[in-house]
Amino acid sequence: MPLPRTIEDFRRSFITMETEGLEGYVDGGSGRGITALRNVEAWDAIELLPHVLAGSGAPDTTTPLLDVVEQVPLLVAPTGFQEYVHPDGGRAVPRACAAAGVRYTHSTFATSGFSDLAVIDDLSWWFQLYVFTDTGLNTALMAKAAEAGASAIVMTVDLAVLGQRDRDLHTGFSLRGRGTVPCAVEAGATDARLAPLWSSLDHDMSWETLTTVVANAPLPVIVKGLVRADDALKALDLGAAGVIVSNHGGRQLDTSVATARALPVVVDAVAGRGAVLVDGGIRTGLDVAKAIALGADAALVGRAPLWGLGVGGEQGVVAVLRILREEFERSMTLLGARSTADLTRDLLH
Ligand SMILES: Cc1cc2nc3c(=O)[nH]c(=O)nc-3n(C[C@H](O)[C@H](O)[C@H](O)COP(=O)(O)O)c2cc1C
């Protein structure tokens, strides 16, 4: 069976798979799914004012991000439990990122360990930290990540408790109790089984927690999961190197603002003091171009690679990432942008 040709076709194939509620877990949002939907609609609602006669030849898609140059301003967002989407998911997603030249973010709850990543050639990756009450475990996780080749820590701050996912309530879907968490095993957690780890997540996270993480991190820290300019500035004041404007793909607080609308406010407030990335509802390379034009340094995709994984395994993820890269390049050309620096707000109506 040939792989689908568009991200939307991957999504359609994925959600019609018989996966006992997994499709709802991946595709769904919290509550009635209002934010999950609005994230997508907000990118679509942005109209464009392209330049014409801007020259020919392939545009330069490279972009600077935290002292390195990315081939493209696109990253794979952290998603846990890839193994439930595909038996080899934990390794297939990072391998596909390496093949497609896209930076990968490794979730604390990924179903592969640091040692699995260390052996993948050409992989650029960040480690996403869920903060546990055990500070020693947090520090050990970050140290192991750095040792295995991660170049930044992404601290997720929007999961003080799990959002209520109505679709999972209906299907009865649950991930709890399914084995151990590889990163926690490698970091020497006292009990690395999912259920005890999950219940030892720090539900009292505060700005002090960020200060502690920054102090103990051997790498730059990027704060993921905020939508407010004042929170972004506070994160930078406390030593974060950047922020990811994110509402967890609409999976936490339903009716939280769509990220495409939150992004420009954060970008203006940050004013170049740190990196600003965005995720939520990015479904095409054109959405990535809009994010950069609004002032983001890069955009991340969460569900799209998982749809690729479910439908076509590692090759499905590679296909999804290649589609996004090609669409981004084509969008730049049609916008009259010769380089990512040419993607500016005056291209937006
Ligand atoms: C199935 C699934 C699992 C996720 N797991 C994590 C996670 O472990 N850590 C995290 O910070 N975010 C997690 N997220 C949120 C993503 O990193 C990202 O913020 C979101 O998916 C972006 O929206 P999009 O899916 O519309 O692209 C998860 C999202 C999904 C869909």
The ligand as a MOL file (V3000), in Angstrom:
LIG
                    3D

  0  0  0     0  0            999 V3000
M  V30 BEGIN CTAB
M  V30 COUNTS 31 33 0 0 0
M  V30 BEGIN ATOM
M  V30 1 C -0.1730 11.5350 22.0250 0
M  V30 2 C 0.5090 12.7490 22.5600 0
M  V30 3 C 1.4340 12.6210 23.5780 0
M  V30 4 C 2.0760 13.7540 24.0850 0
M  V30 5 N 3.0320 13.5890 25.0470 0
M  V30 6 C 3.7220 14.6860 25.4890 0
M  V30 7 C 4.7990 14.5260 26.3940 0
M  V30 8 O 5.1470 13.4210 26.7770 0
M  V30 9 N 5.4360 15.6500 26.8120 0
M  V30 10 C 5.0840 16.9210 26.3780 0
M  V30 11 O 5.6810 17.9100 26.7890 0
M  V30 12 N 4.0790 17.0700 25.4900 0
M  V30 13 C 3.4100 15.9980 25.0290 0
M  V30 14 N 2.4300 16.1610 24.0890 0
M  V30 15 C 2.1710 17.5190 23.5380 0
M  V30 16 C 3.0800 17.7870 22.3340 0
M  V30 17 O 4.4220 17.9110 22.7070 0
M  V30 18 C 2.6880 19.0830 21.6020 0
M  V30 19 O 2.6530 20.1520 22.5210 0
M  V30 20 C 1.3540 19.0210 20.8550 0
M  V30 21 O 1.1070 17.7110 20.3700 0
M  V30 22 C 1.3720 20.0010 19.6920 0
M  V30 23 O 0.1480 20.0440 19.0390 0
M  V30 24 P -0.1650 19.2120 17.6940 0
M  V30 25 O -0.3120 17.8000 18.1080 0
M  V30 26 O -1.4480 19.8160 17.2340 0
M  V30 27 O 0.9820 19.4090 16.7350 0
M  V30 28 C 1.7680 15.0460 23.5720 0
M  V30 29 C 0.8480 15.1590 22.5230 0
M  V30 30 C 0.2270 14.0380 22.0150 0
M  V30 31 C -0.7290 14.2100 20.8700 0
M  V30 END ATOM
M  V30 BEGIN BOND
M  V30 1 1 1 2
M  V30 2 1 2 3
M  V30 3 2 2 30
M  V30 4 2 3 4
M  V30 5 1 4 5
M  V30 6 1 4 28
M  V30 7 2 5 6
M  V30 8 1 6 7
M  V30 9 1 6 13
M  V30 10 2 7 8
M  V30 11 1 7 9
M  V30 12 1 9 10
M  V30 13 2 10 11
M  V30 14 1 10 12
M  V30 15 2 12 13
M  V30 16 1 13 14
M  V30 17 1 14 15
M  V30 18 1 14 28
M  V30 19 1 15 16
M  V30 20 1 16 17
M  V30 21 1 16 18
M  V30 22 1 18 19
M  V30 23 1 18 20
M  V30 24 1 20 21
M  V30 25 1 20 22
M  V30 26 1 22 23
M  V30 27 1 23 24
M  V30 28 2 24 25
M  V30 29 1 24 26
M  V30 30 1 24 27
M  V30 31 2 28 29
M  V30 32 1 29 30
M  V30 33 1 30 31
M  V30 END BOND
M  V30 END CTAB
M  END
